[in-house]
Amino acid sequence: MLELRNISVIFNAGTPDENTALNDINLNIKRGDFITVIGSNGAGKSTLYNAISGTIKPCSGQILLDKDENGHVKNITNDAEYKRACYIGRIFQNPLLGTAGKMTLQDNMVICMKKGPKSLRISLNAKMKAAFREQLKVLNMNLENRLNDNVEQFSGGQRQALTLLMAVMSKPEMLLLDEHTAALDPTNADIIMKLTKQFAEQYNLTVMMVTHNMQQALDYGNRLLMMDKGRIVLDISGKKKESLTMEDLTAEFKKIKINNDQMLLQ
């Protein structure tokens, strides 16, 4: 569905501050994959997301998108972020970033449906409102009765749940979740994760989820990636992923620390 070929990202190239954030990454993401991504700070997780979403352009390599079941492939390496937003959705750690707080709930949903803010009042009708209410009922947060309220009145958990729903409504080819529960309390984080799993299965979404929560990485998804120093150092899927334990992941992190310490001593 999405393939990264020899992707490298180097910041401040040719200077004393040169930093290789992604080092010759090769990754093939299948349609319907739910991939959890873990790694220490500076491992390259956010840079990987930025390269996929178009926020930054790689120094080398290609990003290819399989647009349909017929195998038509599009090279999106040079596509701007706003162009990729049509088929790659992204949810950030901050619940406030995914919605327009000064606008009503129904207008936020219209923008999502229409891919733009044109003619909101004209587009909104009774049939659309009824459809919104049905979609919002899935969240079980009583938001279906608050269509006329500005989104800034909602809690962080409600806004992140709404962001997730709107991302699904836009029918992306791929959904990037960037620590999307990290800023929430445990109760709301659990609600968002259950909704994430529900939507991923219901709509056969292709999902990548960065998390620092090792238990989430174990409990969710069919595939797990571990990154270190701009490389993918572990890629486990299927039954091997299902059988992974916290002890297994801890052991892998220890291996990375030992290897890094040895490199520093050389």
N, C-alpha and C positions, 0 to 999 in steps of 0.2 A: 504494500500500500504506500509506504514511504521508505525511501532508501537514501542513506547517507554514504557517499563514496569518498573516502580519503579526505574527510573534512578536518581542516586545521584552522585555528584562530590564534593569532599572535598579536598581543598588545605591545605597543611601543617597540616595534621591531627595529633592530639595529641600534638600540640605545642600551645604556647600562641597566635600564629598568625593564628590559624585554621579558615578557611573560607569555609562555605558551599555554593558553587556557584550554584549547582542544588540540590533541596531538594525533593526527591521522586517524580520525574516527571512522569506522565502518559499521553500519547498523542497518539491518533490514527489519522494518516493522510491518507485520502482517495485519490485514484488515480484521478488526475484532479483538486485537491484542489489548490487554490491560496490563501495562508495564509499570512496576514500581521502581523508582530510581533512588538509590541511597549513596552516601559518600560524605566524607568530612567537608568542612568549609574549605572552599578553594579547590574542590575536586574537579569542577567544571560543569556541574549540573545546570546552573543558571545560564551559563554560556551556551550549553547544548540547546536549551530551550530558546534562547535568543537567536541562535543560528537557524533553528527550525521555523520559528515564527517570523523571521525576517528583520528582527530588531538590529542585528548586526550581520554583516556580510563576511563569510569565511574567506581566509586568505588563499585557500586552495581547496579543491574538491568540488563535488556536485551534490545537489539535493534533488531527488527525483520523486515525483508524485504520480502514483498510479490512480488515475481519475475514475476509472470504471472497471466493470467486470470483463470488458473486452481487452484489457491490457494496454489501453492507450496511456502512454507515459508522458508527463510534462516535466521539463527541467525548470524548477522554480528557484534555482540558485540565486538569480539576480532579481527576482520579483520583490517589489517593495512590501513592507509590512502590511500596509492597508490592502494590498491586493491579496495577500495570503489570508487576511482576516476573513475573507469570504468562505474559506474552506478549512482554516485552522483556528479553533477557538482556544482562548487562554484565560484561566482564572488564577488570580494572584492571592498572596497571603493576606493582604489588606482587604477586608470585606467591603470597604468603601469604594474600591476602584472599579467594580464591575457594574455599577448602576449610577444613574444621574440623580443625586439626592434632592435637587431642587425641583425635580419633575415628579408627577404623580406615578403611581404604580402602573396604571393602565397605559400612560404615555411611554414609559420605559418599555413595556411589552410591545407596543406598536412599533417603536424604533427597532426592536429586535426582529419583529416579523417583516418589516418593510426595508430593513438594511439601511435606514437613513431617516432623518427627522422631517421629511417633507410631508405637508398636509396631514398632520396628526389628527386634528379635530375632524377633518373631512373623512379620513379613513376609518375613524372609530365609529362603530355602529352597535346596535343591540346584539346582533348575532356574534360579533367579535367579542363583546364584553362577556357574553355567556360562555364562549369558548375559553376566555381567559380564566373565568371563575372555575371552570372544570379543571383546567390545567393546574391552577393554584391549590385546589383541594388536595392534590397529591402530596403537597408539602406538609399538610396537617398543622398549619400555623395560623389559621383563620385569616390569611391574607386575601382570600377570595371575597371577603366582605370589606376590604379596604382599598378598593381600586382607585378611589379619589384622593387618597392620602399621599402626601409627598414621601418618597422613599427615605428621606433623611430622618423620618420619625421612627423607622424600624430599628430593631436591635441588630448587632453585628451578625448574629446567627441567622436572623431572618433575611438580611441583605445577601449573605453568602448563599443561602438556599435559593433565593430569587435569582442570583447571578448564575447559579448552576442550572436552574430551570430554563432561564433565557438562553444560555449557551446551548442547551439541548434543543430548544425550539428552533434555533437557527440552523440546525442540521449540519454540523461541521463534518468534514472528512476525518478530522482528528481533533481531540480535545487535550490540551496541555494543562495539568493541574500543578501549580507551583506552590507547594506547601499550603494548600487552600484551607486547612483546618488549624494551622499553627497559631493563629491569633484568637482562636475561640476557646471558651471554657470546655472542659471534658464532655459535658452533656451535649452542648451544641456541636462539638466536633464529632461525636458519635452519630448524631442525627445527620450531619452532612455526609459522613462516610457511608451510612446506610443508603442515603439518597443517591450518592455517587454510584454505588454498586447496583442499585435498582435501575437507574437510568442506563448505565452501561450495558446491562443485560437486556433491558427492554428494547433499546434502540440499536443494539449491536454496535456500540460506539468503539472506536479505536482510541485508547486512552493512555497517556503517559502521566504518572503522578510522582513528582519529587516529594520526598518526605524525610524528615529526621526522626520520625517515629518508627523504630524498628519493628514494633508489633504490627503497625499498619502495613509495613512492607511485607510482612509474613502473611497476614490475614487476607490481603486483597490482591487481586490480579492473578494472571496465569504466567507471569514472567517477571523476573527481578534482575535489575542491572545494578552493579556497584561500580562507582567511578573513583579514580584517584589520579591526581596530577594530569588531568586532561585526557585520560584514557579510560576505556571500559575494561575493568580488570576481572569482572565476573558477570556472566550472562547465563541465568538458569531459568528453565521453563518447564511446563508440564508436570509430570509426577515428581521430578527432582525438586521443583519449586514447592509442591505440596508437602513434601517431606522435610523441608528445611525447618530448623529449629533456631531459637535465639542463640543457643550455644554455637551453632554452625556459623551464624553471621558474626558473632563476637570473635570467633577464631579467625575468620577472614580479615576482619579489621586488625587483629593482632599481627597477622602476616604482613599486611600493608605497612604497619608501623615499624616492624622489624626491618623490612626491606628498605624503607625510607631512611631509617637510622643508619643502616649499612652504607647507603649511598652518600650520606652526609660525612661518613668517616673516610670515604675513599679520597 
